[in-house]
Amino acid sequence: MILEIVILAMIAAFLGLRLYSVLGRRAEHEEESVPQRFDPSENAPNQAPPASPQAQSAPARVIELEGVMPAVERGVREIAAADRNFDVAQFMDGAKGAYEMILEAFWEGDKETLRELCDDDVFAGFSAAIDAREEAGHTLENKLVRIEETRIHSASLDTNRFSKVARIAVLFVADIAAVTRDADGNVVAGSLDDAVESRDVWTFSRDLSSRDPNWVLDETDEG
């Protein structure tokens, strides 16, 4: 596997990423397109506001989960029943956008965006990896060619007297072209002409009993 994809997998194995509530919003998109950035303010100037997460779509949309494993459907239905504002289509749009945002921010060394998307500990991990890469004089010229598939891998609702934690694992199958260059611009590894399939399972979680609308990417694995 291309060097940088391996590095990403190793880093992702211990990083949990703090994401904006875009995971609960409807992303305006065309087929195969994903949002280019998250806006923490719904009223930010010069930007079209996202659809409100309070939209009254409701658990009926969960019926769109035809063909998934019974345990997955049961988990999603439990989450929708516990949170009347949850919409599986909106969630998947946001998860797809988050996948692209996180990859590109890391590849580009965009610490500002990563700080917005991560909690302090996770940001520190990304920042350290970026610093190490820069110290080695390496730059990445990676490209997410396409996301071939996104589907819910598992879903569950863990309830106790103190919280209701929803967990949704999403499988991403994507084609990634990756190139690592040294300080002189020479290719160290990879090729933009040879995309490699990447299969990742990212698990997002949210405490539905909390007023915080944000989801957290708290686990990653290879699909």
N, CA and C atoms as a LAMMPS dump frame, in Angstrom:
ITEM: TIMESTEP
0
ITEM: NUMBER OF ATOMS
669
ITEM: BOX BOUNDS ff ff ff
-5.0000000000000000e+02 5.0000000000000000e+02
-5.0000000000000000e+02 5.0000000000000000e+02
-5.0000000000000000e+02 5.0000000000000000e+02
ITEM: ATOMS id mol type element x y z
1 1 1 N 0.854 -1.192 0
2 1 2 C 0 0 0
3 1 3 C 0.885 1.234 0
4 2 1 N 0.416 2.267 -0.625
5 2 2 C 1.193 3.502 -0.7
6 2 3 C 1.535 3.995 0.693
7 3 1 N 2.769 4.501 0.828
8 3 2 C 3.31 4.896 2.128
9 3 3 C 2.386 5.809 2.911
10 4 1 N 1.871 6.839 2.266
11 4 2 C 1.116 7.829 3.038
12 4 3 C -0.221 7.299 3.5
13 5 1 N -0.824 6.372 2.724
14 5 2 C -2.085 5.778 3.165
15 5 3 C -1.843 4.931 4.403
16 6 1 N -0.703 4.235 4.437
17 6 2 C -0.344 3.442 5.614
18 6 3 C -0.174 4.358 6.814
19 7 1 N 0.491 5.488 6.591
20 7 2 C 0.694 6.44 7.697
21 7 3 C -0.642 6.946 8.204
22 8 1 N -1.545 7.257 7.284
23 8 2 C -2.872 7.725 7.68
24 8 3 C -3.599 6.685 8.513
25 9 1 N -3.504 5.439 8.095
26 9 2 C -4.194 4.372 8.83
27 9 3 C -3.639 4.239 10.237
28 10 1 N -2.311 4.369 10.383
29 10 2 C -1.687 4.249 11.7
30 10 3 C -2.098 5.399 12.599
31 11 1 N -2.139 6.59 12.011
32 11 2 C -2.53 7.757 12.806
33 11 3 C -3.996 7.661 13.195
34 12 1 N -4.828 7.256 12.224
35 12 2 C -6.263 7.188 12.481
36 12 3 C -6.601 6.17 13.55
37 13 1 N -5.734 5.17 13.726
38 13 2 C -6.011 4.111 14.687
39 13 3 C -6.133 4.617 16.107
40 14 1 N -5.507 5.781 16.434
41 14 2 C -5.599 6.243 17.809
42 14 3 C -6.154 7.653 17.924
43 15 1 N -6.64 8.176 16.819
44 15 2 C -7.175 9.534 16.883
45 15 3 C -8.694 9.511 16.873
46 16 1 N -9.306 10.312 17.739
47 16 2 C -10.745 10.517 17.696
48 16 3 C -10.973 11.952 17.317
49 17 1 N -11.839 12.219 16.368
50 17 2 C -11.937 13.556 15.801
51 17 3 C -13.253 14.221 16.185
52 18 1 N -13.151 15.477 16.664
53 18 2 C -14.335 16.231 17.06
54 18 3 C -14.925 16.9 15.829
55 19 1 N -16.166 16.563 15.475
56 19 2 C -16.759 17.082 14.254
57 19 3 C -17.901 18.033 14.58
58 20 1 N -18.128 18.974 13.692
59 20 2 C -19.262 19.867 13.848
60 20 3 C -20.571 19.139 13.591
61 21 1 N -21.637 19.777 13.946
62 21 2 C -22.946 19.152 13.82
63 21 3 C -23.395 19.052 12.377
64 22 1 N -22.485 19.296 11.437
65 22 2 C -22.803 19.064 10.036
66 22 3 C -23.276 17.632 9.827
67 23 1 N -22.896 16.726 10.738
68 23 2 C -23.343 15.338 10.621
69 23 3 C -24.845 15.219 10.824
70 24 1 N -25.467 16.286 11.322
71 24 2 C -26.909 16.244 11.48
72 24 3 C -27.607 17.182 10.522
73 25 1 N -26.871 17.74 9.545
74 25 2 C -27.455 18.684 8.615
75 25 3 C -27.528 18.085 7.226
76 26 1 N -28.387 18.638 6.421
77 26 2 C -28.493 18.204 5.038
78 26 3 C -27.47 18.963 4.223
79 27 1 N -26.603 18.273 3.521
80 27 2 C -25.607 18.92 2.67
81 27 3 C -26.207 19.107 1.287
82 28 1 N -26.145 20.339 0.753
83 28 2 C -26.587 20.587 -0.607
84 28 3 C -25.497 20.069 -1.528
85 29 1 N -25.81 19.088 -2.343
86 29 2 C -24.762 18.497 -3.154
87 29 3 C -25.327 17.876 -4.408
88 30 1 N -24.444 17.676 -5.377
89 30 2 C -24.781 16.906 -6.55
90 30 3 C -24.26 15.505 -6.338
91 31 1 N -24.662 14.585 -7.16
92 31 2 C -24.182 13.217 -7.024
93 31 3 C -22.671 13.177 -7.125
94 32 1 N -22.03 12.475 -6.226
95 32 2 C -20.582 12.295 -6.129
96 32 3 C -19.851 13.521 -5.601
97 33 1 N -20.574 14.571 -5.207
98 33 2 C -19.884 15.733 -4.65
99 33 3 C -20.066 15.752 -3.147
100 34 1 N -19.143 16.443 -2.442
101 34 2 C -19.209 16.543 -0.991
102 34 3 C -18.884 17.962 -0.597
103 35 1 N -19.304 18.403 0.612
104 35 2 C -19.029 19.767 1.035
105 35 3 C -17.536 20.038 1.085
106 36 1 N -17.169 21.292 0.792
107 36 2 C -15.766 21.656 0.769
108 36 3 C -15.27 22.193 2.104
109 37 1 N -16.167 22.644 2.971
110 37 2 C -15.753 23.074 4.291
111 37 3 C -16.966 23.126 5.197
112 38 1 N -16.725 23.144 6.505
113 38 2 C -17.792 23.265 7.475
114 38 3 C -17.845 24.703 7.943
115 39 1 N -19.055 25.203 8.159
116 39 2 C -19.228 26.552 8.684
117 39 3 C -19.882 26.432 10.041
118 40 1 N -19.164 26.754 11.156
119 40 2 C -19.741 26.604 12.478
120 40 3 C -20.879 27.561 12.756
121 41 1 N -21.023 28.606 11.921
122 41 2 C -22.089 29.571 12.131
123 41 3 C -23.095 29.468 11.001
124 42 1 N -24.348 29.259 11.329
125 42 2 C -25.362 29.132 10.293
126 42 3 C -25.632 30.469 9.631
127 43 1 N -25.187 31.557 10.254
128 43 2 C -25.448 32.878 9.719
129 43 3 C -24.181 33.572 9.276
130 44 1 N -23.132 32.808 8.949
131 44 2 C -21.883 33.412 8.515
132 44 3 C -22.119 34.189 7.235
133 45 1 N -21.524 35.4 7.092
134 45 2 C -21.746 36.216 5.907
135 45 3 C -21.176 35.563 4.666
136 46 1 N -21.848 35.868 3.523
137 46 2 C -21.376 35.428 2.211
138 46 3 C -21.39 33.908 2.034
139 47 1 N -22.1 33.218 2.884
140 47 2 C -22.206 31.779 2.722
141 47 3 C -23.663 31.371 2.863
142 48 1 N -24.092 30.462 2.017
143 48 2 C -25.471 29.998 2.089
144 48 3 C -25.654 29.159 3.335
145 49 1 N -26.669 29.459 4.149
146 49 2 C -26.875 28.695 5.384
147 49 3 C -27.319 27.281 5.076
148 50 1 N -26.821 26.305 5.853
149 50 2 C -27.24 24.923 5.644
150 50 3 C -28.663 24.732 6.118
151 51 1 N -29.294 23.711 5.656
152 51 2 C -30.65 23.417 6.108
153 51 3 C -30.636 23.149 7.6
154 52 1 N -31.669 23.609 8.282
155 52 2 C -31.712 23.473 9.727
156 52 3 C -31.771 22.02 10.156
157 53 1 N -30.981 21.673 11.202
158 53 2 C -31.052 20.294 11.709
159 53 3 C -32.37 20.019 12.401
160 54 1 N -33.167 21.08 12.598
161 54 2 C -34.451 20.906 13.258
162 54 3 C -35.558 20.537 12.268
163 55 1 N -35.187 20.373 10.991
164 55 2 C -36.192 20.052 9.983
165 55 3 C -36.996 18.828 10.411
166 56 1 N -38.267 18.906 10.207
167 56 2 C -39.148 17.846 10.696
168 56 3 C -39.228 16.66 9.731
169 57 1 N -38.135 16.058 9.406
170 57 2 C -38.063 14.856 8.603
171 57 3 C -38.311 13.73 9.541
172 58 1 N -38.27 13.104 9.963
173 58 2 C -38.452 12.291 11.095
174 58 3 C -38.108 10.876 10.84
175 59 1 N -38.348 10.039 11.833
176 59 2 C -37.891 8.68 11.736
177 59 3 C -38.414 7.915 10.532
178 60 1 N -39.444 8.458 9.853
179 60 2 C -39.969 7.751 8.689
180 60 3 C -38.899 7.553 7.621
181 61 1 N -37.93 8.457 7.564
182 61 2 C -36.879 8.349 6.561
183 61 3 C -36.005 7.125 6.803
184 62 1 N -36.031 6.593 7.992
185 62 2 C -35.229 5.413 8.301
186 62 3 C -35.661 4.228 7.444
187 63 1 N -36.878 4.267 6.942
188 63 2 C -37.379 3.18 6.105
189 63 3 C -36.501 3.005 4.864
190 64 1 N -35.736 4.035 4.498
191 64 2 C -34.864 3.961 3.339
192 64 3 C -33.725 2.957 3.533
193 65 1 N -33.617 2.355 4.689
194 65 2 C -32.528 1.433 4.983
195 65 3 C -32.812 0.012 4.492
196 66 1 N -33.506 -0.124 3.425
197 66 2 C -33.803 -1.451 2.889
198 66 3 C -32.523 -2.144 2.453
199 67 1 N -32.402 -3.401 2.761
200 67 2 C -31.252 -4.168 2.31
201 67 3 C -30.124 -4.282 3.318
202 68 1 N -30.18 -3.501 4.409
203 68 2 C -29.116 -3.586 5.402
204 68 3 C -29.406 -4.749 6.351
205 69 1 N -28.389 -5.111 7.112
206 69 2 C -28.556 -6.199 8.066
207 69 3 C -29.586 -5.803 9.121
208 70 1 N -30.37 -6.75 9.616
209 70 2 C -31.39 -6.446 10.619
210 70 3 C -30.842 -5.719 11.837
211 71 1 N -29.644 -6.099 12.298
212 71 2 C -29.068 -5.451 13.48
213 71 3 C -28.764 -3.982 13.209
214 72 1 N -28.332 -3.675 11.979
215 72 2 C -28.049 -2.282 11.612
216 72 3 C -29.34 -1.48 11.575
217 73 1 N -30.357 -2.022 10.914
218 73 2 C -31.641 -1.321 10.835
219 73 3 C -32.222 -1.098 12.224
220 74 1 N -32.126 -2.101 13.071
221 74 2 C -32.66 -1.984 14.427
222 74 3 C -31.938 -0.865 15.185
223 75 1 N -30.606 -0.802 15.038
224 75 2 C -29.841 0.232 15.729
225 75 3 C -30.189 1.627 15.257
226 76 1 N -30.333 1.794 13.936
227 76 2 C -30.674 3.11 13.403
228 76 3 C -32.075 3.519 13.845
229 77 1 N -33.006 2.579 13.863
230 77 2 C -34.36 2.894 14.303
231 77 3 C -34.38 3.311 15.776
232 78 1 N -33.555 2.674 16.59
233 78 2 C -33.485 3.044 18.004
234 78 3 C -32.946 4.462 18.167
235 79 1 N -31.942 4.796 17.368
236 79 2 C -31.378 6.145 17.434
237 79 3 C -32.413 7.177 16.988
238 80 1 N -33.113 6.894 15.89
239 80 2 C -34.131 7.813 15.391
240 80 3 C -35.271 7.987 16.384
241 81 1 N -35.612 6.916 17.096
242 81 2 C -36.675 7.008 18.087
243 81 3 C -36.247 7.85 19.282
244 82 1 N -34.963 7.813 19.61
245 82 2 C -34.453 8.57 20.754
246 82 3 C -34.188 10.022 20.411
247 83 1 N -33.982 10.313 19.129
248 83 2 C -33.702 11.679 18.689
249 83 3 C -34.58 11.986 17.484
250 84 1 N -35.666 12.722 17.706
251 84 2 C -36.625 12.973 16.637
252 84 3 C -36.034 13.811 15.508
253 85 1 N -34.898 14.484 15.748
254 85 2 C -34.275 15.3 14.718
255 85 3 C -33.245 14.533 13.892
256 86 1 N -32.994 13.289 14.267
257 86 2 C -32.011 12.507 13.524
258 86 3 C -32.576 12.101 12.173
259 87 1 N -31.784 12.292 11.138
260 87 2 C -32.164 11.888 9.798
261 87 3 C -30.987 11.147 9.187
262 88 1 N -31.203 9.916 8.799
263 88 2 C -30.095 9.081 8.347
264 88 3 C -29.461 9.613 7.071
265 89 1 N -30.282 10.169 6.154
266 89 2 C -29.724 10.705 4.912
267 89 3 C -28.84 11.916 5.193
268 90 1 N -29.296 12.791 6.09
269 90 2 C -28.498 13.96 6.465
270 90 3 C -27.206 13.52 7.139
271 91 1 N -27.318 12.535 8.01
272 91 2 C -26.127 12.042 8.695
273 91 3 C -25.107 11.517 7.697
274 92 1 N -25.538 10.731 6.737
275 92 2 C -24.616 10.154 5.778
276 92 3 C -23.994 11.217 4.884
277 93 1 N -24.762 12.243 4.509
278 93 2 C -24.183 13.35 3.749
279 93 3 C -23.067 14.018 4.548
280 94 1 N -23.342 14.254 5.84
281 94 2 C -22.345 14.906 6.681
282 94 3 C -21.128 14.034 6.91
283 95 1 N -21.343 12.728 7.101
284 95 2 C -20.216 11.82 7.308
285 95 3 C -19.32 11.778 6.087
286 96 1 N -19.928 11.777 4.913
287 96 2 C -19.164 11.772 3.666
288 96 3 C -18.331 13.047 3.545
289 97 1 N -18.951 14.184 3.864
290 97 2 C -18.211 15.436 3.824
291 97 3 C -17.095 15.479 4.848
292 98 1 N -17.356 14.947 6.034
293 98 2 C -16.344 14.929 7.089
294 98 3 C -15.153 14.076 6.68
295 99 1 N -15.415 12.96 6.03
296 99 2 C -14.342 12.075 5.569
297 99 3 C -13.382 12.83 4.649
298 100 1 N -13.94 13.541 3.692
299 100 2 C -13.102 14.3 2.765
300 100 3 C -12.373 15.435 3.485
301 101 1 N -13.093 16.16 4.335
302 101 2 C -12.489 17.299 5.033
303 101 3 C -11.299 16.874 5.878
304 102 1 N -11.448 15.801 6.615
305 102 2 C -10.381 15.345 7.515
306 102 3 C -9.161 14.894 6.724
307 103 1 N -9.384 14.104 5.672
308 103 2 C -8.265 13.656 4.86
309 103 3 C -7.521 14.828 4.237
310 104 1 N -8.262 15.74 3.608
311 104 2 C -7.609 16.838 2.915
312 104 3 C -6.902 17.787 3.871
313 105 1 N -7.505 18.038 5.032
314 105 2 C -6.865 18.925 5.998
315 105 3 C -5.535 18.348 6.471
316 106 1 N -5.505 17.042 6.705
317 106 2 C -4.255 16.42 7.132
318 106 3 C -3.226 16.431 6.014
319 107 1 N -3.653 16.074 4.824
320 107 2 C -2.719 16.044 3.695
321 107 3 C -2.105 17.418 3.451
322 108 1 N -2.909 18.458 3.568
323 108 2 C -2.438 19.809 3.27
324 108 3 C -1.747 20.473 4.46
325 109 1 N -1.757 19.814 5.605
326 109 2 C -1.173 20.414 6.798
327 109 3 C -1.975 21.604 7.28
328 110 1 N -3.276 21.574 7.06
329 110 2 C -4.155 22.681 7.426
330 110 3 C -4.552 22.567 8.899
331 111 1 N -3.732 23.126 9.761
332 111 2 C -3.978 23.003 11.196
333 111 3 C -5.202 23.799 11.631
334 112 1 N -5.463 24.893 10.964
335 112 2 C -6.614 25.707 11.351
336 112 3 C -7.913 24.92 11.196
337 113 1 N -8.049 24.247 10.057
338 113 2 C -9.247 23.434 9.847
339 113 3 C -9.291 22.257 10.805
340 114 1 N -8.142 21.624 11.011
341 114 2 C -8.102 20.492 11.938
342 114 3 C -8.455 20.928 13.349
343 115 1 N -8.036 22.121 13.748
344 115 2 C -8.37 22.614 15.09
345 115 3 C -9.875 22.766 15.227
346 116 1 N -10.547 23.187 14.153
347 116 2 C -11.994 23.34 14.189
348 116 3 C -12.705 21.993 14.301
349 117 1 N -12.099 20.974 13.718
350 117 2 C -12.757 19.672 13.637
351 117 3 C -12.385 18.718 14.768
352 118 1 N -11.346 19.046 15.518
353 118 2 C -10.809 18.107 16.506
354 118 3 C -10.88 18.669 17.921
355 119 1 N -10.921 17.769 18.9
356 119 2 C -10.74 18.214 20.271
357 119 3 C -9.24 18.438 20.49
358 120 1 N -8.873 18.936 21.659
359 120 2 C -7.483 19.336 21.898
360 120 3 C -6.506 18.182 21.734
361 121 1 N -6.822 17.03 22.3
362 121 2 C -5.904 15.903 22.243
363 121 3 C -5.712 15.399 20.818
364 122 1 N -6.798 15.322 20.081
365 122 2 C -6.716 14.829 18.715
366 122 3 C -5.97 15.83 17.838
367 123 1 N -6.264 17.098 18.041
368 123 2 C -5.545 18.12 17.271
369 123 3 C -4.05 18.032 17.54
370 124 1 N -3.687 17.79 18.793
371 124 2 C -2.267 17.679 19.135
372 124 3 C -1.624 16.526 18.37
373 125 1 N -2.348 15.411 18.22
374 125 2 C -1.806 14.276 17.482
375 125 3 C -1.606 14.597 16.01
376 126 1 N -2.606 15.223 15.386
377 126 2 C -2.47 15.62 13.994
378 126 3 C -1.342 16.632 13.815
379 127 1 N -1.308 17.607 14.73
380 127 2 C -0.298 18.651 14.636
381 127 3 C 1.101 18.069 14.722
382 128 1 N 1.293 17.108 15.624
383 128 2 C 2.606 16.473 15.768
384 128 3 C 2.99 15.716 14.496
385 129 1 N 2.018 15.035 13.884
386 129 2 C 2.299 14.293 12.653
387 129 3 C 2.658 15.239 11.522
388 130 1 N 1.965 16.357 11.44
389 130 2 C 2.267 17.352 10.402
390 130 3 C 3.651 17.947 10.63
391 131 1 N 3.964 18.255 11.894
392 131 2 C 5.278 18.812 12.209
393 131 3 C 6.398 17.848 11.84
394 132 1 N 6.182 16.558 12.124
395 132 2 C 7.201 15.554 11.807
396 132 3 C 7.399 15.453 10.302
397 133 1 N 6.316 15.546 9.564
398 133 2 C 6.404 15.484 8.111
399 133 3 C 7.162 16.693 7.557
400 134 1 N 6.853 17.867 8.108
401 134 2 C 7.529 19.078 7.656
402 134 3 C 9.004 19.067 8.036
403 135 1 N 9.298 18.53 9.201
404 135 2 C 10.687 18.443 9.632
405 135 3 C 11.496 17.541 8.7
406 136 1 N 10.839 16.505 8.187
407 136 2 C 11.515 15.607 7.254
408 136 3 C 11.611 16.212 5.86
409 137 1 N 10.944 17.353 5.67
410 137 2 C 10.973 18.005 4.371
411 137 3 C 10.048 17.368 3.354
412 138 1 N 9.081 16.621 3.835
413 138 2 C 8.153 15.927 2.943
414 138 3 C 6.857 16.717 2.777
415 139 1 N 6.323 16.659 1.6
416 139 2 C 5.007 17.228 1.333
417 139 3 C 4.161 16.171 0.638
418 140 1 N 2.857 16.281 0.811
419 140 2 C 1.937 15.316 0.21
420 140 3 C 1.218 15.95 -0.97
421 141 1 N 1.017 15.156 -1.983
422 141 2 C 0.265 15.582 -3.156
423 141 3 C -0.82 14.548 -3.393
424 142 1 N -1.645 14.367 -2.376
425 142 2 C -2.671 13.33 -2.413
426 142 3 C -3.964 13.864 -3.002
427 143 1 N -4.747 12.957 -3.524
428 143 2 C -6.034 13.338 -4.115
429 143 3 C -7.06 12.249 -3.858
430 144 1 N -8.204 12.682 -3.329
431 144 2 C -9.332 11.766 -3.181
432 144 3 C -10.042 11.725 -4.524
433 145 1 N -9.792 10.678 -5.277
434 145 2 C -10.324 10.589 -6.636
435 145 3 C -11.841 10.47 -6.617
436 146 1 N -12.337 9.558 -5.822
437 146 2 C -13.785 9.393 -5.705
438 146 3 C -14.095 8.548 -4.478
439 147 1 N -15.277 8.749 -3.957
440 147 2 C -15.79 7.867 -2.916
441 147 3 C -16.735 6.899 -3.6
442 148 1 N -16.322 5.65 -3.669
443 148 2 C -17.085 4.646 -4.398
444 148 3 C -18.331 4.194 -3.639
445 149 1 N -18.22 4.142 -2.321
446 149 2 C -19.327 3.596 -1.533
447 149 3 C -19.292 4.161 -0.119
448 150 1 N -20.442 4.466 0.398
449 150 2 C -20.599 4.775 1.821
450 150 3 C -21.838 4.031 2.3
451 151 1 N -21.696 3.315 3.368
452 151 2 C -22.863 2.628 3.924
453 151 3 C -22.66 2.418 5.417
454 152 1 N -23.763 2.291 6.09
455 152 2 C -23.705 2.08 7.532
456 152 3 C -23.246 0.656 7.805
457 153 1 N -22.19 0.545 8.561
458 153 2 C -21.594 -0.751 8.88
459 153 3 C -22.221 -1.343 10.142
460 154 1 N -22.497 -0.478 11.105
461 154 2 C -23.167 -0.905 12.33
462 154 3 C -23.768 0.318 13.003
463 155 1 N -24.739 0.095 13.865
464 155 2 C -25.388 1.185 14.586
465 155 3 C -25.939 0.652 15.9
466 156 1 N -25.816 1.456 16.936
467 156 2 C -26.318 1.021 18.238
468 156 3 C -26.625 2.22 19.112
469 157 1 N -27.454 2.002 20.104
470 157 2 C -27.779 3.024 21.095
471 157 3 C -27.543 2.422 22.472
472 158 1 N -26.557 2.973 23.178
473 158 2 C -26.232 2.505 24.521
474 158 3 C -26.873 3.457 25.537
475 159 1 N -27.782 2.917 26.305
476 159 2 C -28.549 3.751 27.245
477 159 3 C -28.286 3.331 28.68
478 160 1 N -28.07 4.342 29.53
479 160 2 C -28.013 4.116 30.968
480 160 3 C -28.7 5.283 31.659
481 161 1 N -28.623 5.343 32.973
482 161 2 C -29.35 6.382 33.701
483 161 3 C -28.783 7.766 33.463
484 162 1 N -27.575 7.85 32.931
485 162 2 C -26.925 9.139 32.762
486 162 3 C -26.841 9.61 31.312
487 163 1 N -26.924 8.7 30.361
488 163 2 C -26.71 9.108 28.973
489 163 3 C -27.376 8.152 27.99
490 164 1 N -27.486 8.642 26.744
491 164 2 C -27.943 7.828 25.622
492 164 3 C -26.936 8.049 24.5
493 165 1 N -26.013 7.139 24.359
494 165 2 C -24.923 7.313 23.4
495 165 3 C -25.222 6.546 22.114
496 166 1 N -25.359 7.308 21.03
497 166 2 C -25.563 6.722 19.708
498 166 3 C -24.205 6.498 19.051
499 167 1 N -24.068 5.333 18.44
500 167 2 C -22.82 5.013 17.737
501 167 3 C -23.178 4.484 16.349
502 168 1 N -22.612 5.134 15.336
503 168 2 C -22.845 4.71 13.959
504 168 3 C -21.498 4.559 13.268
505 169 1 N -21.208 3.35 12.819
506 169 2 C -19.972 3.091 12.081
507 169 3 C -20.288 3.133 10.591
508 170 1 N -19.497 3.913 9.855
509 170 2 C -19.713 4.081 8.416
510 170 3 C -18.532 3.508 7.647
511 171 1 N -18.826 2.679 6.668
512 171 2 C -17.789 2.146 5.79
513 171 3 C -17.608 3.09 4.615
514 172 1 N -16.363 3.527 4.398
515 172 2 C -16.021 4.348 3.242
516 172 3 C -15.102 3.536 2.337
517 173 1 N -15.498 3.397 1.096
518 173 2 C -14.634 2.775 0.104
519 173 3 C -14.275 3.877 -0.896
520 174 1 N -12.994 4.211 -0.966
521 174 2 C -12.57 5.347 -1.778
522 174 3 C -11.317 5.023 -2.577
523 175 1 N -11.168 5.718 -3.703
524 175 2 C -9.953 5.63 -4.501
525 175 3 C -9.1 6.848 -4.19
526 176 1 N -7.868 6.612 -3.746
527 176 2 C -6.97 7.692 -3.347
528 176 3 C -5.669 7.592 -4.137
529 177 1 N -5.3 8.693 -4.777
530 177 2 C -3.998 8.786 -5.441
531 177 3 C -3.08 9.558 -4.505
532 178 1 N -1.906 9.024 -4.244
533 178 2 C -1.037 9.633 -3.242
534 178 3 C 0.393 9.741 -3.736
535 179 1 N 0.98 10.894 -3.487
536 179 2 C 2.384 11.123 -3.819
537 179 3 C 3.045 11.836 -2.652
538 180 1 N 4.216 11.347 -2.25
539 180 2 C 5.021 12.012 -1.234
540 180 3 C 6.274 12.542 -1.91
541 181 1 N 6.548 13.837 -1.71
542 181 2 C 7.73 14.464 -2.305
543 181 3 C 8.692 14.923 -1.218
544 182 1 N 9.983 14.919 -1.544
545 182 2 C 10.981 15.401 -0.599
546 182 3 C 11.157 16.906 -0.763
547 183 1 N 12.112 17.469 -0.037
548 183 2 C 12.319 18.917 -0.039
549 183 3 C 12.676 19.46 -1.414
550 184 1 N 13.234 18.614 -2.268
551 184 2 C 13.617 19.041 -3.616
552 184 3 C 12.526 18.777 -4.646
553 185 1 N 11.4 18.287 -4.18
554 185 2 C 10.293 18.023 -5.088
555 185 3 C 10.337 16.668 -5.749
556 186 1 N 11.283 15.854 -5.369
557 186 2 C 11.385 14.507 -5.943
558 186 3 C 10.356 13.574 -5.317
559 187 1 N 9.809 12.684 -6.12
560 187 2 C 8.816 11.737 -5.621
561 187 3 C 9.494 10.684 -4.75
562 188 1 N 9.044 10.596 -3.509
563 188 2 C 9.572 9.597 -2.586
564 188 3 C 8.75 8.314 -2.669
565 189 1 N 7.448 8.476 -2.838
566 189 2 C 6.559 7.313 -2.911
567 189 3 C 5.273 7.703 -3.608
568 190 1 N 4.641 6.727 -4.24
569 190 2 C 3.319 6.921 -4.802
570 190 3 C 3.302 7.448 -6.217
571 191 1 N 2.09 7.597 -6.741
572 191 2 C 1.882 8.098 -8.092
573 191 3 C 0.462 8.618 -8.217
574 192 1 N 0.307 9.793 -8.795
575 192 2 C -1.028 10.349 -9.009
576 192 3 C -1.759 9.621 -10.135
577 193 1 N -1.021 8.829 -10.899
578 193 2 C -1.639 8.093 -11.998
579 193 3 C -2.124 6.708 -11.579
580 194 1 N -1.917 6.362 -10.324
581 194 2 C -2.247 5.015 -9.857
582 194 3 C -2.97 5.099 -8.523
583 195 1 N -4.291 5.246 -8.581
584 195 2 C -5.08 5.351 -7.363
585 195 3 C -5.176 3.998 -6.665
586 196 1 N -5.212 4.046 -5.354
587 196 2 C -5.298 2.836 -4.537
588 196 3 C -6.627 2.842 -3.777
589 197 1 N -7.278 1.697 -3.734
590 197 2 C -8.536 1.608 -2.996
591 197 3 C -8.267 1.612 -1.5
592 198 1 N -8.983 2.459 -0.804
593 198 2 C -8.896 2.534 0.656
594 198 3 C -10.252 2.174 1.245
595 199 1 N -10.269 1.286 2.227
596 199 2 C -11.511 0.886 2.896
597 199 3 C -11.364 1.212 4.371
598 200 1 N -12.162 2.149 4.836
599 200 2 C -12.081 2.611 6.224
600 200 3 C -13.445 2.531 6.887
601 201 1 N -13.465 2.134 8.135
602 201 2 C -14.684 2.163 8.941
603 201 3 C -14.471 3.186 10.041
604 202 1 N -15.229 4.262 9.976
605 202 2 C -15.142 5.332 10.979
606 202 3 C -16.416 5.304 11.82
607 203 1 N -16.252 5.25 13.121
608 203 2 C -17.398 5.211 14.028
609 203 3 C -17.622 6.579 14.653
610 204 1 N -18.805 7.122 14.434
611 204 2 C -19.197 8.409 14.991
612 204 3 C -20.109 8.168 16.188
613 205 1 N -19.95 8.975 17.224
614 205 2 C -20.806 8.82 18.399
615 205 3 C -21.302 10.176 18.877
616 206 1 N -22.434 10.132 19.561
617 206 2 C -23.011 11.354 20.122
618 206 3 C -23.885 10.981 21.307
619 207 1 N -23.771 11.748 22.377
620 207 2 C -24.631 11.56 23.536
621 207 3 C -25.936 12.308 23.273
622 208 1 N -26.998 11.568 22.986
623 208 2 C -28.277 12.177 22.643
624 208 3 C -28.927 12.89 23.815
625 209 1 N -28.486 12.602 25.022
626 209 2 C -29.042 13.284 26.188
627 209 3 C -28.366 14.626 26.437
628 210 1 N -27.303 14.906 25.698
629 210 2 C -26.575 16.158 25.848
630 210 3 C -27.149 17.227 24.922
631 211 1 N -27.03 18.485 25.308
632 211 2 C -27.486 19.576 24.464
633 211 3 C -26.469 19.879 23.371
634 212 1 N -25.291 19.281 23.484
635 212 2 C -24.264 19.462 22.464
636 212 3 C -24.669 18.669 21.219
637 213 1 N -24.862 19.336 20.069
638 213 2 C -25.318 18.635 18.855
639 213 3 C -24.198 17.941 18.095
640 214 1 N -22.958 18.083 18.551
641 214 2 C -21.82 17.56 17.802
642 214 3 C -21.674 16.044 17.911
643 215 1 N -21.221 15.457 16.801
644 215 2 C -20.841 14.054 16.769
645 215 3 C -19.333 13.949 16.884
646 216 1 N -18.84 12.864 17.408
647 216 2 C -17.415 12.636 17.583
648 216 3 C -17.017 11.374 16.824
649 217 1 N -15.951 11.496 16.049
650 217 2 C -15.393 10.309 15.425
651 217 3 C -14.473 9.669 16.451
652 218 1 N -14.964 8.629 17.091
653 218 2 C -14.214 8.108 18.238
654 218 3 C -13.513 6.785 17.976
655 219 1 N -13.63 6.272 16.746
656 219 2 C -12.933 5.008 16.451
657 219 3 C -12.759 4.869 14.946
658 220 1 N -11.624 4.367 14.524
659 220 2 C -11.389 4.104 13.111
660 220 3 C -10.785 2.72 12.951
661 221 1 N -11.053 2.129 11.795
662 221 2 C -10.506 0.812 11.519
663 221 3 C -10.467 0.629 10.013
664 222 1 N -9.739 -0.362 9.554
665 222 2 C -9.75 -0.7 8.137
666 222 3 C -10.955 -1.568 7.844
667 223 1 N -11.579 -1.3 6.699
668 223 2 C -12.791 -2.035 6.358
669 223 3 C -12.51 -3.396 5.764
